[in-house]
């Protein structure tokens, strides 16, 4: 994408500075092509041209690149890019291979040197859980994090923190006047005691709603039915692990390869690193929780096609499907871990 911008600049069609990055994502449901970008909208103002005109300029250059099958300009200036079939298959194989290589840490970035992110929160159960999840997310994106509670934490709070899996929180930090604490986490408080739900369901109940929304502390989070999003996420992960065991019994294992994959599932897996970055930057673990629900709902209908049926022998297609299923399982496991929730192999 940036190469197309550079060519347009070199030819004098666009008079802009070439950006350092261009955001390219999978199209939203109902969109077209394999990838989409809003780079033309970003460049329109500095270029002094309407976004659709900028998009048409970039389209001309993109069509000259190897691997590009077609480019469509949609809406106010979005570019939708279709790859040739061989290139789309290769991109999917690379994605699955990258996820399996990274495992549950897919989307994490190496530790960065620099200032410590200091998080402050009130002594309230939801605030402590949200602060803990935000700290986990920030660490996954390379930051060093310190979490402090505005009030001292009496001995009886130690059990609360232990039950909820909250770790490394220092009590009695200075108040709002202390500039060293750069992030304040102050969500809408929990309307009831979440501890009877146990750690996993309690954390899910507190983290799924946005921080400005009131959480529901009910037994619905414990129900093992499809109506419970937490159950669907954990069940989807457990199914991917069961498929791995079943495949081993049949004498084959995962191997990334060309596979007919649900587009929505591929888009969600590809978007996972950006979701982690966005959830950390916005201090919004609910973004990750909703993303995991999407991954679970996208992978569950795919899983029955993974194993051979009847007298069918394991083939390259089965190995590729298993690899995609395991990649989805790795994303689910890693995401749940960042929320402080277990991802069981059996459910």
N, C-alpha and C positions, 0 to 999 in steps of 0.2 A: 504494500500500500504506500509506504513512504517512498519507494522507488518511483512509483507513478507520480507522486507529488514533486519529487526532484526533477523528473523529466519535464513536467509541466512548467516548473520554474526555469529550468535551463532553456526551454524553447520560448520563454517570455509569455506563455499563455496565462500564467499565474505569477503575480508579484507578491509573494509572501515568504516568510521564513519557514523553512521545513521543520515541522514539529519533531520533538524527540520520539514521540510515540503516537501510534494510531490505534484506537480501540476497535478491534474486529471481533464480532460475536456471532453465534448462531442466530438465524432469524427467529423472531418471535412466532408463536403459533399463528398460522395464516399467512406468514411471509413466504418469500420465494428465494431460491438459491441455496447454496451451502453456507455462505457467510454474509454478514451485513456490517456496514460501518456508517457512521455519521460524520466522517471526516470532512465531507463537503460543507456541511452546516458549520463546522468549526472554522473552516477557512474562508467562508463567504464574506464576513465583515472585513477581515484584514485584506482580502483580495479585492474588495470593492465591487463584487459581482454577486448576483443572486445565487443561492445555493444550488438550484437545479443546473445553472450554467456551469458552475464549478464541477458538479458531478459529471456532466457530459464531457468536460475536458479530461477528467481523471478516467472516465470510462474508455475513452479513445486510447489512452496509454495502457490501461489494464488489459485490453483486448489483444495487445501485442506481446503479452507475456506468455511463456510456456505454462501449460497446465490450466489456463483460464479458458473455460468453454463459452461463457456468456456473462454479460454484466447488464443489470437492469437498474434504471433510476426510478425510484418510487417515492411517493409522498412529497414532502417538502425538499427532498434532495438526498435521500438515503441511497446508498449503493448496495445492491444485492448481487453477490458474485457466485456464479456456478463454476465448479471445477470439472475438468474432464473426469470420467469415471475412475480411471486408474489413479489419478491424484487424490480423489476423495477417499478411495479405499486405503491408499497409503497413509493419508492423514489420520484415518480412524485407527489403523494399526499402530501408528506412532503414539496416538493418545492412549490406547489401552496399554501399550508397553510402558509408557511413562508412568501411568498410574500403578501398574503392578510393580514396577521397580521402586517407586517411592512408598508403596503400601499406604498405611493409614496417615502418613505424613505428606501425601500428595497435596500440593498447594502451599506447603510451608516454605519459608525462605530462611537462609542462614542467618545466624545472629549478627546484628549490626552493632558497631561501636557508636557511642554517642550518649546523649542524655538519657537518664532513666525516666520512664513514664510513671508518674505518681498519681495513683487513683485514691480518691477519698470518698467515703460513703457514710451515711448515718447508721446507727445501731438499730437496724431493722432487718428482718429476715430476708425479704426479697432484695433489698439493696445489697446485702452481703453476698447473696448468690449471684446477682447480676454482676457485681464488681469482680467476683471470682471468675466468672465466665469471660468477661471482657479482658481480664488479665491473661487468661489462657489464649484467647484469640490474638492479643497483641504479641505474646511470646511466640506464637506460631508464625508471626510476620517479622520476627527478628528483633523485637524490642525487649529491653530489660524493664521489668515492672515491679513496683512496690505498691501494695494495697494497704491503706490505713483507714480505720474506723474513727469517726469523730469523737466517740466517747470510749471510755475504758470498757473492756470486755470482762465482766465478772466470771467467776468460775462456772456458773450454771450455763453460760453461753458456750463454754467449751464443748459440751455435749451437743448443743444445737449445731455448731460448726462441724463437728465430727459426723453427725447423722447426715448432714446435707453435703458433705464432701468439700466444704470450704477450707482452703489451706492458705497459709502464709499471709494472714491478715493481722496487722498490728493495731492494737487498740489505743485509744487516747491520743490520736494525732492532733495537731493544732487545728483550729477552726478555719473559717473561710478566709481569714486574713493571711494565711500562710501561702505565699505564692509558690512555694516549692511543690505543692500538690496541684498539678496542672489540670486534672480531670476530676470532676465531681459526678458521681453516679447517684441519682436520686429518683428512682422509679416510683410509680404509684404503689403504695404499700399493699402487702397481702391482706385480704379481708378476713382471713382465718389462719389458724395454725396449720402449716403444711406438713409438719413432721409426721403425723399419722400416715401419710401417703408413702413414707419411705423415701430414700434418697433420690432414686431415678425419677419416679413419678412427681415428686415434689419439685425437683429442679426443672423438669419439663413444664409443669404447670406455671412456674414462676418465670421461665425464660421464653416460652412460646409467644405470649402477647408482647407487643411493643411496650417500651418502658412507660409510655404515657397512657397505656390501657390497663384496666383493672383485671388482674388474673382471676381465674376460676379455680377455687380450691375444693374440688369435689372428687368423689370416688370414680367418676368417669375416666380419669386418667389411669385407673388400675384395670379397667375392663379389657379383656383380651378379645376384642372384636374389631372389625374393620372401621367402625365408627370412631375408634380411638387412634388419632394420628401417631402417638408414641408407639402403640402396638404395631401399626403398619410399618414404621421405620425399623423397629427391632426385628419384626418378623421377616421383613425383606432381607435384612442382613443375615439372620439365621438360615434362611432358605439358600442364600448364596454359599454359605459354609457347608450346608448339607449337600448341595450339588457337588461341591468339591470332593467330599467324602464318597459320595455315590460314584463319581467319575473314577476315583482311585480304585474302587471295588471292581469297576469295569475295565480297568487297565489303561486309562488315559488321563491326561492332565491338560491344563490350560495352555494354549499357545496362540498369541495374538495373530490374527489373519483376517482376510476379507470376510465380512459377514453382513447379512441383511439386518441392520440394527434400527430400532425405533429412533426416528430423528430427534424426538423430544429427549430421550434418554441420553443420546450422544451430546446434545446441546447442553444439558445439565451437567454432565461429567466434565465437559470442556470448560464450563463456566465456573467450576468449583474454586479454582484459585482466586478468581475475581470476587466470588462471594465471600471468601475468607478475608480478603483485603478490605472489602466494603464493610463487613461486619466489624472488623477491628477498627477501621478508621472512624466509623460512625458510632462506635461503642454500642452496637446493636446485635446481641446474640440471637434475637428473634429472626433476623435475616437468615442466619445459618439454619435455625430450626425449620423455618418454612422451606428452605432449599432442600433439606433432607427429606421432608414429606414429599416434595416433588420428585426426587430421585426414587424414593420407594414406590410411589404410585406409577412411575414410568417403567421401572424394572420388573415389577411383579407380573404383569401380563407376558413378559418376554421369557420368564424362567421356565415355563413348561416345555419350551422348544429346545432346551439345552441338551438333555440326555437323549441317547438313541431310544427308539421305541420298538417293541416287539423283537423281531429278528434282525433289526438294523444294527450294523456294525459301526463302532466309533469312527468318525471321519475327521478330516481337517475342519469341516464346517462345525462339527460338535466341539472341537478343541477351541475354535475361535469364539463360539457362543459362550463356552465356559469362561474363557478369558474375559469377555465383556461382562459377564455376570460377576466374576470375581473383582473386576475393576469397580463395579458399582458397590459391591460389598465393602471394598476398601474405603471408598468415599464415605459410605454410611458409618463405618466403624470410626474413621478419623473424625468425622463431624460430631458424632455422639461423644467421643472422648473429649473434644474441645468444649462441649457443653457440660462435661463432668458426669456423663451418663454411661453406664455399661452397655456394651454391644455383645450380648451372649451368642455363643455358637449354637446353642440349643434353646428352643423356645416352645 
